[in-house]
Structure formats: structure tokens, C-alpha cells
Amino acid sequence: MLNVAVLNVAETCVGTRALGPGRRSVVWVRGCPFRCPGCLAPEWIPDVPGRPVAPGALAAELLADPEVTGLTFSGGEPMAQAEGLAEVARRARAERPGLSLICFTGYRLETLRRRPPNEGVASLLAETDVLIDGRYVASRNDDRGLRGSSNQRVHHLTGRLRGADAELNGGPRRVEIRVRDAETLFVGVPSRALAAAYPAPAGAGAGAGVEGGRAALQDTDDHAHPAPAGVDERSPG
């Protein structure tokens, strides 16, 4: 096993129903090797220090809600911190057996198996029940399911969430709004209407936008999706 240090975390959300079946806890990591136009969370693309959290502490945080039945990993690019997230999953399941795990990635599954970007990818895939892979393509946003556009694929790597396949592939989208002291967190895959109305985060560059954004791009093995899982909109100051 690799030596796992701390994870570079952008945000967490404990106890949501917007990112998969049941009641789930979500972690978004910082850092993505790609800069896709239309990314929903462009401020989480740079691999700069966020909140450093050890896997054990992060697992405990995600399980603070006793009704949580699953975890969802997004970002950023989860595969860039694969071994640390795999350890989070292992520790969480040691405390609560039967947890399901959904993981978003911009890489195609075939690429992760043939040419993994780091040694920890196999460990994270081994913990993952459902992998949602591929980059977002605005022209193929069909407003359905947990995937952002129809080219993205839902892979059942285990049978744990097989009964939720219709929801994952074609169910209605849900977004929750979490209001905190100095910020608002949007949790979920937004509808096309919400994505079009969502303002670019303050200070974001020309490529910033929302899911369902401005550019229709060809899907390839080695490009990331535009972080469909959440946006942290912080108040000025």
C-alpha cells in the first residue's frame, strides 16, 4: 500500500440526496489536470492548497450523519488523489459496512485501467461501486440523470447500486442549496436552465461558466468532465 498523507480538499457536504441514491456524503478534491471550458467549479481546478485532511479524519467527518448510506467523490479530479480517497473509503466502510461509493472522473474507464495517471487508481477503482466517466459535452446535455451529458457513462463496477441504474442514467436531476455563514454551496448536477443562469464565480477566467456551458467539445479518453457535483459561491470579503 502507498504511504497516504493528507488529502487536498475543496469542500465536503454531509447528508445529501442530490448526488446519488439514498443519503450520501460528498467530498470534492482540489486540483484537476485539465481545464475544460464550461467547468462548473473552475476555482477548484488549480492544484493549490485547500483544506488538508487526513483520510481517517475525513472518513469520520463524512460519517457524522448516522443516516448516511453512501459516499460520492468528485472535484477537481478524484483520480489525482486516488490512493487517499481509497483510504477514506476503506476507513469509512470499516466503521459502517455496506456503504456505497460513487466516483466521478474525467478519464475513461479504459484509460484508468490501461494507463492510470498514478499508482493509487487501482485502489480507488477497487473501492468504487459506480464510476461516472468521461468529459462533459454541452451539445449532449440531455438534462437527465447524474451524468452531465449523454456521452458520459455510468459503470456498475459492483452490483451494489445496480437497482438504481435508471435513476443514475435517466432520473430527474436534483440540486440542494446549503447556506453557511459566508458562503452558499450548490450540491448536485444542475439542470440546463439552472446551469445557464448560474453566474461565473468571482475572479474566474474566460473559460469559467456552468455545466451546460458555452463550448461543445469532442469527448476523448484523456480529458476531464467539468466537475458536475458542486459549486462553492463565497460571499465577498
Phi, psi and omega in degrees: 000142179288156175284113185262121176266224182265158175266149176262099191260134175273315186195157171226158174217122183258122173080066178238155174246015185263352185229053177126168183292147178078196179258124191232159169246143189238142169232131173252127179265159175269148174099125177216135182283359183237159178231081184279128172303139180089006180302133181289333183230066183297335179290348179260001179288312183299139178274072179246161182300130173250240175253114179283127181223131175288149182306318181296317179293322179292319177301316179297320178297316182292337181261012181299331175271116183292348181266359179293130180245358181199165178240151174228130179249131177211198183183215018053193179238107181303326183292343176289340177233042191299313184295320178296318179291325176299320178293323174302313180298316180298315182292321179296320181288335174295328179273328184221082180302146178094356176301139173266158180226123172251133180230128172272147172206149174276342177286149169285148180303320180300321179294318180298328180276325183274316186225066183298141182288346176199170186290341184277351185301316181299323179295318179290319177299324180294335179267347189273132175271317179230125175250126175253111191244163174100159181275159178280136177235113188303320183291348180247018175285106183260009174064028183228141169077183183278343176280151183283327180213162192293342177286337177288145188242145176258111181256123173271100181279342170226178178267006189298323181245021181302325180292347180260014185300320181297320178294316183293321183273326189217006181288169178292147178277149179228144175229133174251147178246119178254118180260126179239184186304312186234017185201162173234130180250121173268124184243123177131177175264113187288153171293165178300321181296315180293319180298319181293330183273346187286128181286148174297140179301148181303132178085359181287152183280187186295334181277356184286154178179217183225166176296139190089024190288201198278334189250135172263115189242147178293136179279129178227168182299323195250031176236146185270157173281164183271064171036076188281005195260341182183156176224133178257106183256100185272145178286148179301141178076000000 
